[in-house]
Amino acid sequence: MEKRESWGSRFGFIMAAAGFSIGLGNIWRFPYLTGVNGGGAFVFVYLIICVLIGIPLFTMEMSLGRKTQMSSVEGMRSLTKKGSPWVLFGWFGVLSAFIILTYYMQIMGWILAYLFKMISGSLAGLTAEGYTQAFADFTSNTGAVAGATLACVIIVGLISAKGLEKGIEKACKIMMPTLFTMLIILAIRSLTLPGAMEGLKWYLRVDFSKINGQVWLDALGQCFFSIGIASGGAFIYGSYLKKDSDIPTDGLIIIGFDTLAALIAGLVMFPAIFALGLEPDAGASLLFVTMSNLFSHLPAGSFFGGMFFLLVFFAALSSALGYLEPIVTTGTELFKMDRKKAVWVSLALIFIIGFPTIMAQGPWADIKIGGRNFFDFADYLSGNIMMPLGALILSLYTLFVWKFDKYQEETNIGAAKFKVYDWWAILVKFVIPVALVIIFTTGVF
């Protein structure tokens, strides 16, 4: 078996882990949820939840990874025993990551295609309805989507096959600074549009009357999915850390970057949307329909639109690398494969098993599982059932087996200024388990 890899530098680890967290959840899901949940009210609730729930859960998962120095399946077996119910945390993480990638690769394909459409100007001059129709026509074209998806599979494979330090770490050290630079440039461009200040006020002003149960639920779910808890990424990235690494501070920085990316994405979108008189509550079509329409009205729109879709592609790519890693490492540990073989076998299976999610936008649109097409069912199964259930198992393991004081002691090894404090016990013992039960039950029912 190959010698286990480790991170080349602390900066490389933080960029890769931030890259795993910063994905479509930040640049697509966060703005559209902010749009449908009243702007600043949602942002306010989201920030509270990230601090009180996101940081403890993320450090919990990362700390277990560092403790075991293995994949989540083998790691949980080493902490308990083979066949223990707690090992389900590891399996749920790997399976969640696998199912997520079956449709995430397709969305990456849409983004890649829209990047070329934006640069070539093929979307220019359409009516508002035309942008909606163009997106529907593209996603229902099975051949075009399959080709774009396969291109993304190959890009992810070429980077991942190079290994941790030369592949994932090196790519993220380039992509993450570039992503933030592009986000800031686009935010400045958006804020300089006439009438943009109305959008900025709507985005940042907290109207407490709009904070209701749905806002809390959506913010809980968004925090959870944006950070990528219980999909194996934090565990496996933690397992490559040295024993004296500063998990609390690094976790705080990573979640800080994740939150900052989401907040700046809002600064890119909402001032421009208000300046051009578009609606902020477009929902899930915000990324492809509203933003394409928006850039067509801007001077040098093709350039800024191309830059926007390139940064969205970088965000999706860095997350895809993070989701793939627990699958690949589980393959190398359980089936004794070398890394390259594990990467390409995993991606081949993801593409083949994910093909019905591509067909679900076209010829198989009417084939349903429980009222959902293949694409929506894969999203529902991973996001509403497997990840929340995995996180609940992690939370209960920490509560009943690991115990708070052992979690605190283990996580604080190497910690400098920021630590797991005694008052976190209330969060770990009460707040987080209750929040996860709520996410799971509302997600399922």
HUGI-V161534 format. One record per run of one state. SS is the DSSP state (h for helix, s for strand, l for the rest). FROM is the first residue (numbers start at 1). LEN is the number of residues. Records with the same first field share a line. If there is no record, write none. Layout:
SS=FROM-LEN + FROM-LEN
This chain:
l=1-9 + 22-2 + 37-3 + 69-3 + 80-5 + 121-7 + 140-2 + 161-3 + 192-4 + 205-3 + 211-2 + 228-5 + 240-7 + 276-7 + 287-3 + 297-4 + 335-4 + 354-1 + 360-9 + 370-2 + 373-1 + 403-1 + 412-12 + 445-1
h=10-12 + 24-13 + 40-29 + 72-8 + 85-36 + 128-12 + 142-19 + 164-28 + 196-9 + 208-3 + 213-15 + 233-7 + 247-29 + 283-4 + 290-7 + 301-34 + 339-15 + 355-5 + 374-29 + 404-8 + 424-21
s=369-1 + 372-1
